[in-house]
Amino acid sequence: MRWPLAGRRPVGRREVRATPHLRTWWSPAHGLNGPPPRRWPSRALLALALLGGVALWLWAARALWGSTVPAGLRLPHLDPSHYFSRAFLRSSASYERFLNVDALLSAAALLAVLVVYARRGTRLMRESAAGPIGTGMMLGMLGFALVWIAQVPFGLAAVWWERRHHVSHQGYITSLVQSFFALGGRFLFISLALLVAMAFARVLRSWWWVAATPVFAGLALLSTFLSFYLISKTEPLSSAKTIADARALAREEGVSGTRVGVQNVERFTTAPNAEAVGFGPTRHVILWDTLLDGRFNRREVRVVVAHELGHLAHDHTLKRVGWLALFLLPAGALIAYFTRARGGMAHPEAVPVALLVFVVLQLLAVPALNVVSRREEAEADWSALRATHDPAAAQALFQTLARTSHADPDPPSWSYALSATHPTIMQRIAMVQAWRSLGPGASSRSH
């Protein structure tokens, strides 16, 4: 990068250039009357603003961290072999070990592709006549396409492993086609994100992230509100008993009017699952049809519904937007810092570097984000216990979930930290035992 000339001082036939980091009081940039006045007040105000921002960030994180699980709750240590056969423990550990190693190799390939793209991706700009922002969006989409190609082998390996263990029915071609069409959604996301970031950077320069983060959070909030309408192959719940249970539990947990739907996934997987989506008038609980195929009895399904209603009762869908905003603030600042050598986010040359930095920050944040996710899942489990008063059904549910999903009930610490978004099965069973020891009137003091 060439520094702009601050001034020239001829010395014979050569010139001495004053660069920003070598300027002294006698440099031509300052003239002969000494250095310019120091700008301590503006720096002090900037420092105060940054300190205020950090304090606000910490306050928001503390508010989002709150939980209704009793303060100081102690989970008993349980022996997995008392709840699962040794053959299942060996098989499930082997199953998850392969998937975890496959995911780590996929992440390594992702980083390798983005490192090369960050170094050489700007060569592709020569063929673009779309203007700075259009060229930046093109570079972003091309980067994601290269990442998708690099990760295809690892995705197919995961499908092979799941099919071998009868967890998935999905064919390889179907998996590849679905992954390809999902790439379109990623293209839309990256294009919109780059449009916002680069537009603000043209006005605010390196402070673009201050204005862009609220926009990104607003878009995430809109996506959360509309998320139910983006879920395919859903239909209303048909079981009258489950409908009655869901209505009673919704009243118990303070989210009356929440609708329950069923998503048809049995063509692709045997694994059971459910999710809570939306907020306000779009609140829904979505049950996979694999939960309703006879492997789970009515009481166990009731616990699942109570768990998902617990997510909605404690505003977890909204809290996730808040955590996203807290991640994006420092992430945006770091992206602005590392793209300075390419002229900043106003220039398309910075886009490949921005993609690399963003993905690296995402990977580094995974363990912390998993801690947040596990805390919310534990709160939803506790909420379900308080709403159903049925610890026996909850324990049976967790044991059946492990067997039907081939989940390791007690994974190694490294796997738990890097990939576990839920408490382990043994931790969830331990919470059931802790609830039993406290009784139905267990305290709900937050911590």
FENJOCOR-V738077 format. One line per field, one symbol per residue. psi: psi as a letter, one per 30 degrees, with the letter a starting at -180 (. if undefined). Layout:
psi = ???
//
This chain:
psi = kkkkkflkjkjbflkjkjlefgkaffkfffagglllkkheeeeeeeeeeeeeeeeeeeeeeeeffklgkkkgkkklkkjeffflleeeeeeeeeefeeeeeeeeeeeeeeeeeeeeeeefffffffgkhgleeeeeeeeeeeeeeeeeeffeeeeeeeeeeeeeggfkfkleeeeeeeeeefeeeeeeeeeeeeeeeeeeffefbfgefeeeeeeeeeeeeeeeegeeffklhlllkfjeeeeeeeeeeeeegghkfklklkkjfffflfkllllklalbfgkkkkkkfffggffkleeeeeeeeeeeeeeeegheeeeeeeeeefeeeeeeeeeeefgefgglffkfffeeeeeeeeeeeeeffeeeeeeeeeeeeeeeeeeeeeefhieeeeeeeeeeeeeffhkjfilleeeeeffjfllleeeeeeeeeeeeeflfgkkgkl.
//
